[in-house]
Amino acid sequence: MKGRLLNAYAICPTYAYFKLHYPEPPTPSMEFGKELDVREVVEEHIKTKCRVSYQVPLSGSLGTGRVDALIECADRVEVVEVKLSEGFLRPQLLQAAFYCILAEEALGKPCRALWLCSPSRCIRKNFTEGLRISVIGMVESLEEDLKTMPRGRPSGYCSYCKYAGICPWKRG
């Protein structure tokens, strides 16, 4: 499983299904996001004496992903997920928590925190056992739902979704 699919699944199960089976071309915000200087955001908003690595590929028993930044200290790791918008919602939190689990497996150190960042700020969240359980459960559900088209969760996102034209559950 890939972290970006978990993010999509948290938005809407049908969106994740379409994203896997009918890959979309990059949106303008995706293209702009590629130009975002993650290093600049992290250095401006996160003060740490630990080693920071960027665009780190991770893999583990739950899947694979590429974390925007990884903070590695002697006794722990922390992950950093950078987005263009400041509206840090559940999908971004779950994606970062997924990367925490992968980082723990890859580096053999506990992930104590995750950072959700935008160009103007970063928010630190503790990586809790409840969040871990939530991510593992969601990955299991996602794997099952990707086999057949799951029922969607109509929401305000439907007006932005590239798949709204073929979605049987779109809002409005």
DRENGU-501551 format. One record per residue (C-alpha): residue in one letter; x, y, z. Coordinates in steps of 0.25 Angstrom, whole numbers, plus 5000, padded with zeros to 4 digits. Layout:
BEGIN
AXYZ...
***
This chain:
BEGIN
M500050005000K500550144997G500350265006R499750344996L498650244994L498350245009N498150405008A497250384997Y496450275004A496250365016I495650465007C494750365000P494850214998T494350224984Y495350334981A496450244985Y495850134976F495850224964K497250274967L497850134967H497050084955Y496950204947P498250294950E497950444948P498950544942P499550634952T498650754956P499150894956S499350884971M500150754970E501050824960F501250944969G501450854981K502650794974E503350924973L503150954988D504450954995V504250855007R505650885012E505351035014V503951005021V504650905030E505850995034E504951115036H503851055045I504550925052K505750955061T506450825064K507850775066C507550645060R507950595046V506850635036S506750565022Y505850595011Q505050515001V505350385008P504750265002L504150165013S503650025012G503049935023S502049825025L500849925022G501449975009T502350085003G502450235003R503350355002V503350445014D503550595011A504550595023L505050505033I505650555046E506550445052C507050465067A507850365075D506650305082R505450335072V504950385059E503950485054V503350505041V502950635034E501850645023V501850775016K500550825008L500250945001S498950975009E498851005024G497650925026F498250805032L497150705032R497050555036P497550505022Q498850585024L498950535039L498750385034Q499750395023A500850445033A500450345043F500650235032Y502050285030C502350285045I502050135044L502850115032A504050195038E503950115051E504149985043A505250035034L506050105045G505750015057K505450145066P504050185071C503350295064R502950395075A502350515067L501950555053W501950695047L500950755038C501450875031S501050975021P501951085015S501551175027R501551085039C501750945045I500950875055R501450765064K500550645067N500950525076F500950395070T499950315079E499650175080G498150205076L498650275063R499550155060I498350055062S497450155053V498450155042I498649995042G497149985042M496950075031V498050005022E497349875024S496049935020L496750005008E497349875003E495949805003D495249924997L496249934985K495749804980T494349854977M493849994976P493450034990R492250134994G492750274994R492550385004P491950494997S492550625002G492950764998Y494250704992C493350644980S493350784973Y494850774972C494950624969K495550584955Y494650464956A493350524959G492850504945I492850354946C492550344961P491250284965W491250344978K491650494976R491050604983G490050694976
***
